[in-house]
Amino acid sequence: MGSIVYLPCLSGTAAVDVAVSPPGLRMSWKSSVGGGPPIVAADLVWTIGQNGMLYGLDLPTGAVRQEATIGVPANHFPTPSVGDGLLLAPSADRVIAFRAVAEASTPVPSTTGTRPATNATVPKTASRSRPLVTSTPRGRGGNVAKVLAGIVAGVVVLLSAATSIVRRRRRGRASAASG
C-alpha cells in the first residue's frame, strides 16, 4: 500500500517501508499477533493467527484495533479475503463472513437465504471511530461455508504445488549448471 509492504512472519505481522532513493528497506512496525498473509481492507491490516484469531491492525502503528475468534486454522497460512462488501476469514471447518456496520447496535439483515442473519459484534480492543465488524452467517451456512472452505483449500493446494514445481526446476537448473 503505497511504499509500505505488509508481511507475514512466524512471530506476527510486519510493515516494511520501501525507499526508492536511496534504495532500501526500513521496518515501520512489527506486531506480535497474527502472522498469516495480511490484507488491507477498511483501513486495517487483517491477519489470522495460528491461535484461531482474526486481527484488524492499525495501518500506521500495527496496534490491534479489532479481533475475533474464528477457530483453528486449516493450514499454516490462512488468508482473509474481501469481496462484495464482506471480509471472509477461513478456519479449518468453515468460512466466516464479516460485514462493516456503522454502529455495534445496528442489526445487519441477511441479503440472501430465507433465515435472518445472526449478528455478533467483534469485541473492540481500543476506542476508535472506525466501524465495527459484524459476523453474518448466511442461512444455515453449512453448504456455503463448506463450498468456500473447499475453494480456499483448493487454491492453497494449487499454490503449494506450483511452488514445489518451481523449486524443483530451479534445483535442477542449478545442479545442471554446476555439473
C-alpha positions, 0 to 999 in steps of 0.5 A, spaced: 500 500 500 503 505 497 511 504 499 509 500 505 509 492 504 505 488 509 508 481 511 507 475 514 512 472 519 512 466 524 512 471 530 506 476 527 505 481 522 510 486 519 510 493 515 516 494 511 517 501 508 520 501 501 525 507 499 526 508 492 532 513 493 536 511 496 534 504 495 532 500 501 528 497 506 526 500 513 521 496 518 515 501 520 512 496 525 512 489 527 506 486 531 506 480 535 499 477 533 497 474 527 502 472 522 498 469 516 498 473 509 495 480 511 490 484 507 488 491 507 481 492 507 477 498 511 483 501 513 486 495 517 491 490 516 487 483 517 491 477 519 489 470 522 493 467 527 495 460 528 491 461 535 484 461 531 484 469 531 482 474 526 486 481 527 484 488 524 491 492 525 492 499 525 495 501 518 500 506 521 502 503 528 500 495 527 496 496 534 490 491 534 484 495 533 479 489 532 479 481 533 475 475 533 475 468 534 474 464 528 477 457 530 483 453 528 486 454 522 486 449 516 493 450 514 499 454 516 497 460 512 490 462 512 488 468 508 482 473 509 479 475 503 474 481 501 469 481 496 462 484 495 462 488 501 464 482 506 471 480 509 471 472 509 476 469 514 477 461 513 478 456 519 479 449 518 471 447 518 468 453 515 468 460 512 466 466 516 463 472 513 464 479 516 460 485 514 462 493 516 456 496 520 456 503 522 454 502 529 455 495 534 447 496 535 445 496 528 442 489 526 445 487 519 439 483 515 441 477 511 441 479 503 440 472 501 437 465 504 430 465 507 433 465 515 435 472 518 442 473 519 445 472 526 449 478 528 455 478 533 459 484 534 467 483 534 469 485 541 473 492 540 480 492 543 481 500 543 476 506 542 476 508 535 471 511 530 472 506 525 466 501 524 465 495 527 465 488 524 459 484 524 459 476 523 453 474 518 452 467 517 448 466 511 442 461 512 444 455 515 451 456 512 453 449 512 453 448 504 456 455 503 461 455 508 463 448 506 463 450 498 468 456 500 472 452 505 473 447 499 475 453 494 480 456 499 483 449 500 483 448 493 487 454 491 492 453 497 493 446 494 494 449 487 499 454 490 503 449 494 504 445 488 506 450 483 511 452 488 514 445 489 514 445 481 518 451 481 523 449 486 524 443 483 526 446 476 530 451 479 534 445 483 535 442 477 537 448 473 542 449 478 545 442 479 545 442 471 549 448 471 554 446 476 555 439 473 
